[in-house]
Amino acid sequence: MAELQNINQQIGSFHDSMTFFNQHFEDLKANLEEKSTHIKVLQEENLNLKNTVNDLSSRLCLVEQQMRESNIEINGIPEKNSENLSSIVNKIAKSVDCQLKDDDVLHVTRVAKLNKENPRPRTVVAKLRSTRHRDALIAAVSSYNRKNPGNKLSTNHIGYDGASSPVYVAEHLTPTYKALHAEARKKAKELSYKFIWVLDEYIPEYKLTVEVYCALTLVPLVLICQIRNLKYLVPFSAAANALLVVCFAITMYYLFSDLPSPADREMVASVTQWPLFISTVIFAMEGIGVVMPVENEMAKPQHFLGCPGVLNVAMTIVISLYGLVGFFGYIKYGDDVRGSVTLNLPQDEIPAQAAKILMAVAILFTYTLQFYVPMEMIWRQLGDKVSARYHNVTQVSIRTAAVVGSVALAAAFPDLELFISLCGAIFLSTLGLLTPAVVDSVHRWERGLGRFYWILWKNILVGVLSLTALFAGSYVSIRGIVDRFGEPALAELSGNSTGSL
């Protein structure tokens, strides 16, 4: 018995030890996961900082090169105690037959060596009146050396006695661009390239502004919006749906690649953000503007409503896809997720670029369907007041003006997230929720509101939701617009508008 008790005590001690170790292991595991998450966040921040530093370095290098845009550098000129560098520049120009006046040379100096151990004389840097004078002198030197291979530009041409040594004239580059130019020449030699054309030693990255992109869409929008029969808009809508399916597949591929754990995200936002969410959701899912026209144009309108019905099936699919993309988009990118998740996709990968292009084309095609309803309403009011002779011209003019106006608004307000939620809060909450609830209640008041007045209670609930979205959503949206486009933001936008690309 004593031995059994001893064994039981040992087993109990062993169990306590294992429990202790297990508890500490879980603590260490949780701590390790927390540290890993923190390290991942720091790595992302470090990558962002690195990209920012690289961007600033590139901008600084570009600015520095632009400050040197009229400069030339001359190498190989021996140093003397009493030397007239401006005269040397003029002698070089005269030797290569370049028309350069004395006042075209604004400033000349020697610059310090990067490597003080280098025995070569210090470089002479001359600032000329303009880039045109710089290019003319460099071209003249190059032409002279090419035509006189046995008597290239040297110290003898500028009045130096003694042994002749070559003189080199080139654009005054920053160290970064010098290294880039050297690497380019080295690569060209490896590939046996015979000629290299260089302009200002860099290829500028030209980015079109939002306004330019909006202007580019103006012509196709004006053309396709001249279609006045809903039947002929169906192919555009079908093509848009096909493009969206492909875009959806590409987007989901990126969303599920290296998907973080949901535990790393804040799953419930602040209550103050709920009205903004409700307004945006109402805007995204509301198709009230095309419900009646689509039903009226259907061969069998009775199939539009009911169970399952075209409307219910379509909305079920739309809600499922919106929820899927929204949920996993937030899990993937967290608070950095953009108004359209396709904007979070990598910019340097072809599938991601294709998804963005497909999304843009799909939106372009669906624009005509949304455009159909307001144009029909406007024309019903104006058609009888316009002579039949001018019906076509008037319709073309009205449609063109409407497209130009909408494109101008898009160019003026490129940040649409808050404006979308504001439109959803003000217009669609009343048109899509409050008005149908009131009309349904009035229509059924004498005919019966169901057992226990469930239809009335349902409509009251919908009305309360609509009013909540209207007032709270409008307040949050307007406050967000003021915060984003307040005086500091407007000052920044004003400053950026005067800058250069």
C-alpha positions in Angstrom: 0.0 0.0 0.0 2.8 2.4 0.9 4.4 1.8 -2.5 1.0 2.4 -4.3 0.6 5.6 -2.3 4.1 6.6 -3.3 3.4 5.9 -6.9 0.2 7.8 -6.7 2.0 10.8 -5.2 4.6 10.6 -7.9 1.9 10.4 -10.6 0.2 13.3 -9.0 3.4 15.3 -8.9 4.1 14.4 -12.5 0.5 15.5 -13.4 1.0 18.8 -11.6 4.3 19.3 -13.3 2.8 18.6 -16.7 -0.1 21.0 -16.0 2.4 23.6 -14.9 4.5 23.1 -18.1 1.4 23.0 -20.3 0.2 26.3 -18.8 3.6 27.9 -19.3 3.7 26.5 -22.8 0.4 28.0 -23.6 1.5 31.4 -22.2 4.7 31.2 -24.2 2.8 30.2 -27.3 0.4 33.2 -26.8 3.3 35.5 -26.2 5.1 34.2 -29.2 2.1 34.7 -31.4 1.7 38.2 -30.0 5.4 38.9 -30.8 5.0 37.4 -34.2 2.1 39.6 -35.0 4.0 42.7 -33.7 7.0 41.7 -35.8 4.8 41.4 -38.8 3.3 44.8 -38.2 6.8 46.3 -37.8 7.9 44.6 -41.0 5.0 46.1 -42.9 5.8 49.5 -41.4 9.5 49.1 -42.2 8.6 48.2 -45.8 6.4 51.3 -46.0 9.1 53.4 -44.6 11.6 51.9 -47.0 9.4 52.6 -49.9 8.8 56.2 -48.6 12.6 56.7 -48.3 13.2 55.3 -51.8 10.5 57.6 -53.2 11.9 60.6 -51.4 15.4 59.7 -52.6 14.2 59.5 -56.1 12.4 62.8 -55.9 15.4 64.5 -54.3 17.7 63.1 -57.0 15.4 64.3 -59.7 15.2 67.8 -58.1 18.9 67.9 -57.8 19.3 66.9 -61.4 16.8 69.5 -62.5 18.8 72.1 -60.7 21.8 71.1 -62.8 19.8 71.0 -66.1 21.7 73.8 -67.7 25.1 72.7 -66.4 28.0 71.0 -68.2 31.0 69.4 -66.6 34.5 69.5 -68.2 37.1 66.9 -67.2 40.8 66.8 -68.0 41.7 70.5 -67.7 44.9 71.0 -65.7 44.7 73.2 -62.6 46.6 76.5 -62.4 46.8 79.1 -59.7 45.6 81.9 -61.9 43.1 80.5 -64.4 40.1 82.0 -66.1 37.6 79.3 -66.3 35.0 81.3 -68.2 37.6 81.9 -70.9 38.3 78.2 -71.0 34.7 77.4 -71.7 34.5 80.0 -74.4 37.7 78.6 -76.0 36.2 75.1 -76.0 33.1 76.5 -77.7 35.2 78.3 -80.3 37.3 75.2 -80.9 34.3 73.1 -81.8 32.6 75.8 -83.7 29.7 76.4 -81.2 28.2 79.9 -81.2 28.4 80.7 -77.4 28.5 84.3 -76.2 30.3 85.5 -73.1 27.0 86.2 -71.3 25.7 82.7 -72.1 28.2 81.4 -69.5 26.6 82.4 -66.1 29.0 80.8 -63.7 32.0 78.5 -63.8 33.8 76.8 -60.9 35.8 73.7 -59.9 34.1 71.2 -57.6 35.7 69.0 -54.9 36.7 65.5 -55.7 34.7 62.6 -54.5 37.9 60.6 -54.1 40.7 62.9 -52.9 43.3 60.3 -53.7 42.4 60.6 -57.4 45.4 62.3 -59.2 43.2 63.8 -62.0 42.4 67.5 -61.8 39.2 68.7 -60.3 36.1 68.8 -62.5 35.1 72.2 -64.0 31.3 72.8 -63.8 29.8 75.6 -66.0 26.2 76.9 -65.7 25.0 78.0 -69.1 22.0 80.3 -69.9 19.7 77.5 -70.8 19.4 73.8 -71.7 19.5 74.7 -75.3 23.0 76.2 -74.9 24.0 73.1 -73.0 22.8 70.7 -75.6 24.3 72.8 -78.4 27.8 72.8 -76.8 27.7 69.1 -76.0 26.5 68.2 -79.5 29.2 70.4 -81.0 31.9 68.7 -79.0 30.6 65.2 -79.9 30.4 66.2 -83.6 33.9 67.6 -83.6 35.4 64.5 -82.0 33.6 62.3 -84.5 34.8 64.3 -87.5 38.4 64.5 -86.1 39.3 61.1 -84.7 43.0 62.0 -84.8 42.6 65.4 -83.3 39.9 65.2 -80.7 39.3 68.0 -78.2 42.4 68.4 -76.0 44.2 70.8 -73.8 46.1 72.1 -76.8 42.9 73.5 -78.3 42.4 75.7 -75.2 45.9 77.1 -75.0 47.7 74.7 -72.7 51.3 74.1 -73.5 53.1 70.8 -73.1 51.8 67.3 -73.7 48.3 67.1 -75.0 45.7 65.4 -72.8 42.0 64.8 -73.8 39.3 67.1 -72.6 35.8 65.7 -71.9 32.6 67.7 -72.0 29.4 66.1 -70.7 26.1 66.9 -68.9 26.6 67.6 -65.2 25.0 64.5 -63.6 24.3 63.7 -60.0 26.3 60.7 -58.6 23.2 58.5 -58.9 22.6 59.3 -62.5 26.3 58.9 -63.3 26.2 55.4 -61.9 23.0 54.7 -63.8 24.5 56.0 -67.0 27.6 53.9 -66.5 25.6 50.8 -65.9 23.5 51.5 -69.0 26.6 51.9 -71.2 28.1 48.7 -69.7 24.9 46.8 -70.4 24.7 48.2 -73.9 28.3 47.0 -74.5 27.5 43.5 -73.2 24.5 43.3 -75.6 26.5 44.8 -78.5 24.2 47.8 -78.9 25.7 50.2 -81.4 23.8 53.3 -80.4 22.4 54.8 -77.2 20.2 57.8 -77.1 19.8 59.6 -73.8 17.7 62.6 -73.0 18.6 64.4 -69.8 20.0 61.1 -68.5 16.6 59.8 -67.3 13.3 58.6 -68.5 10.6 60.5 -66.6 7.7 58.5 -65.3 4.6 60.2 -66.7 1.4 59.6 -64.7 -1.9 60.7 -66.0 -4.1 62.6 -63.5 -7.6 61.6 -62.6 -9.0 64.4 -64.7 -7.2 63.1 -67.8 -8.5 59.5 -67.2 -12.0 61.0 -66.8 -11.6 62.9 -70.1 -10.5 59.7 -71.9 -13.7 58.0 -70.9 -15.9 60.8 -72.1 -15.9 59.9 -75.8 -17.0 56.2 -75.4 -19.5 57.2 -72.8 -21.1 59.8 -75.0 -21.3 57.3 -77.8 -22.8 54.3 -76.0 -25.2 56.6 -74.0 -26.9 57.5 -77.3 -28.6 54.0 -77.2 -32.2 54.7 -76.4 -33.7 51.2 -76.4 -33.3 49.1 -73.3 -33.2 45.9 -75.4 -30.0 47.0 -77.1 -28.3 47.7 -73.7 -28.6 44.0 -72.7 -25.4 43.0 -74.5 -23.4 45.7 -72.6 -24.9 44.5 -69.3 -24.1 40.8 -70.2 -20.5 41.7 -71.2 -20.1 43.7 -67.9 -21.3 40.7 -65.9 -18.8 38.4 -67.7 -16.0 40.9 -67.0 -17.0 41.1 -63.3 -16.9 37.3 -63.0 -13.3 37.2 -64.3 -12.4 40.2 -62.1 -14.0 38.5 -59.1 -12.0 35.3 -59.7 -8.7 37.3 -59.9 -9.6 39.3 -56.8 -10.5 36.2 -54.7 -7.2 34.6 -55.8 -5.3 37.5 -54.3 -7.5 37.7 -51.2 -6.9 34.0 -50.3 -3.2 34.2 -50.9 -1.4 34.3 -47.5 -4.7 35.2 -45.8 -4.1 36.3 -42.2 -6.0 35.0 -39.2 -9.3 36.8 -38.4 -8.0 37.1 -34.9 -5.5 39.7 -36.2 -8.4 42.0 -37.2 -10.8 44.1 -35.2 -14.0 42.4 -36.2 -16.5 45.0 -34.9 -16.0 48.7 -35.7 -17.0 51.6 -33.4 -20.7 52.2 -33.2 -20.2 55.7 -34.6 -19.2 54.1 -37.9 -22.3 51.9 -38.2 -24.5 54.6 -39.9 -21.7 55.1 -42.5 -21.8 51.3 -43.2 -25.6 51.2 -43.4 -25.6 54.1 -45.9 -22.9 52.5 -48.1 -24.6 49.1 -48.1 -28.0 50.7 -49.1 -26.3 52.5 -51.9 -24.5 49.4 -53.1 -27.5 47.1 -53.1 -30.2 49.6 -54.1 -31.4 49.1 -57.7 -34.7 50.8 -57.3 -34.0 53.1 -60.3 -34.1 50.2 -62.8 -36.7 47.9 -61.2 -39.7 49.2 -62.9 -38.1 49.7 -66.4 -36.6 46.2 -66.3 -39.9 44.6 -65.2 -41.8 46.5 -67.9 -39.4 45.4 -70.6 -39.5 41.7 -69.6 -41.3 39.2 -71.8 -42.9 37.7 -68.7 -43.1 40.4 -66.0 -44.7 38.1 -63.5 -41.4 36.3 -63.2 -39.7 39.4 -61.8 -41.2 39.2 -58.3 -42.3 36.3 -56.2 -40.4 33.3 -55.0 -37.9 32.7 -56.3 -38.3 35.5 -58.9 -35.7 37.3 -60.9 -35.3 40.1 -58.3 -34.9 37.8 -55.3 -32.4 35.5 -57.0 -30.4 38.4 -58.3 -30.3 40.1 -54.9 -29.3 36.9 -53.1 -26.4 36.5 -55.5 -25.4 40.1 -55.2 -25.5 40.1 -51.4 -23.5 36.9 -51.2 -20.8 38.2 -53.4 -20.7 41.6 -51.7 -20.4 39.8 -48.3 -17.8 37.4 -49.5 -15.5 40.1 -51.0 -16.1 42.5 -48.2 -15.4 40.0 -45.4 -12.2 38.5 -46.9 -11.1 41.9 -48.2 -11.1 43.2 -44.7 -9.4 40.1 -43.3 -6.7 40.4 -46.0 -5.9 44.1 -45.8 -7.4 45.2 -42.5 -7.9 49.0 -42.0 -5.8 49.6 -45.2 -8.6 48.2 -47.4 -9.7 50.7 -50.0 -13.1 51.8 -51.1 -12.8 49.2 -54.0 -10.7 46.2 -52.9 -9.2 46.0 -56.4 -7.2 49.1 -55.6 -5.4 47.1 -52.9 -4.2 44.5 -55.5 -0.5 44.7 -56.4 0.4 47.3 -59.0 3.3 45.4 -60.6 1.5 42.1 -61.4 -0.3 41.5 -64.7 -3.3 39.7 -63.3 -4.0 42.4 -60.8 -3.7 45.1 -63.5 -6.0 43.1 -65.7 -8.6 42.9 -62.8 -8.5 46.7 -62.5 -8.9 47.2 -66.2 -11.8 44.7 -66.3 -13.5 46.4 -63.4 -13.2 49.8 -65.1 -14.6 48.4 -68.4 -17.5 46.7 -66.6 -18.4 49.9 -64.8 -18.2 51.7 -68.2 -20.7 49.3 -69.7 -23.1 49.3 -66.8 -23.2 53.1 -66.8 -25.5 53.0 -69.8 -28.1 51.0 -67.9 -28.1 53.4 -65.0 -28.3 56.3 -67.5 -31.4 54.9 -69.2 -33.9 55.7 -66.5 -33.2 59.4 -65.8 -33.0 60.1 -69.6 -36.4 58.5 -70.1 -37.9 60.6 -67.3 -36.4 63.8 -68.7 -37.5 63.1 -72.2 -41.1 62.3 -71.1 -41.2 65.8 -69.7 -39.6 67.5 -72.7 -40.6 65.4 -75.6 -44.0 67.0 -76.2 -42.5 70.5 -75.9 -40.0 69.9 -78.7 -40.8 69.9 -82.4 -40.7 66.4 -83.9 -38.2 67.7 -86.4 -35.7 68.4 -83.6 -36.3 65.3 -81.4 -33.1 63.5 -82.4 -30.9 66.6 -82.1 -32.4 67.4 -78.7 -32.0 63.9 -77.3 -28.4 63.8 -78.5 -27.7 67.2 -76.9 -29.4 66.3 -73.6 -27.6 62.9 -73.3 -24.2 64.5 -74.2 -24.7 67.3 -71.7 -25.7 64.8 -69.0 -22.6 62.6 -69.6 -20.3 65.6 -69.7 -21.8 66.8 -66.4 -21.4 63.4 -64.7 -17.8 63.1 -65.9 -17.0 66.6 -64.7 -18.4 65.7 -61.2 -16.3 62.5 -61.1 -13.2 64.6 -62.0 -14.0 67.2 -59.4 -14.6 64.7 -56.6 -12.3 61.7 -57.2 -12.7 60.5 -53.5 -16.2 59.1 -53.8 -16.5 56.9 -50.7 -18.0 59.5 -48.5 -20.1 61.0 -51.2 -21.5 57.5 -52.0 -22.5 57.0 -48.4 -24.1 60.5 -48.3 -26.1 59.7 -51.4 -27.1 56.4 -49.9 -28.1 58.1 -46.7 -30.2 60.9 -48.2 -31.7 59.6 -51.4 -31.7 55.8 -51.4 -32.8 55.5 -47.8 -36.0 57.4 -48.6 -36.6 56.2 -52.1 -35.6 52.5 -51.5 -36.8 52.0 -47.9 -39.1 54.7 -46.5 -41.3 55.4 -49.5 -42.0 51.7 -50.3 -42.9 51.1 -46.6 -45.3 54.1 -46.5 -46.9 53.2 -49.8 -47.3 49.6 -48.9 -48.9 50.5 -45.5 -51.3 53.0 -47.2 -52.2 50.4 -49.9 -52.9 47.6 -47.4 -54.6 49.8 -44.8 -58.2 49.0 -45.9 -57.3 45.6 -47.4 -55.7 44.2 -44.2 -52.3 44.4 -42.6 -52.0 40.7 -41.8 -52.3 38.8 -38.6 -51.3 40.8 -35.6 -50.6 43.7 -38.0 -47.3 42.1 -38.9 -47.1 44.0 -42.2 -47.5 47.3 -40.4 -44.8 46.4 -37.8 -42.5 45.2 -40.7 -43.0 48.5 -42.5 -42.5 50.5 -39.3 -39.2 48.7 -38.7 -38.1 49.4 -42.3 -39.1 53.1 -41.8 -37.1 53.3 -38.6 -34.1 51.8 -40.4 -34.5 54.3 -43.2 -34.7 57.3 -40.9 -31.7 56.0 -38.9 -29.7 55.8 -42.2 -31.0 59.2 -43.3 -30.0 61.2 -40.2 -27.1 59.3 -38.7 -25.6 58.4 -42.1 -25.9 61.9 -43.4 -24.3 63.3 -40.2 -21.4 60.9 -40.3 -20.9 61.3 -44.0 -20.9 65.1 -43.9 -18.6 65.1 -41.0 -16.2 62.8 -42.9 -16.4 65.1 -45.9 -15.6 68.2 -43.8 -12.7 66.4 -42.1 -11.2 65.2 -45.5 -11.8 68.4 -47.5 -11.3 70.9 -44.7 -9.0 73.9 -44.9 -5.7 71.9 -44.5 -6.7 69.4 -47.2 -7.9 72.1 -49.5 -4.6 74.0 -48.9 -2.6 70.9 -49.7 -4.7 70.2 -52.9 -4.1 73.8 -53.9 -0.4 73.5 -53.4 -0.2 70.2 -55.3 -2.1 71.7 -58.2 0.7 74.2 -58.9 3.5 71.6 -58.7 5.1 69.7 -61.5 4.7 66.1 -62.4 
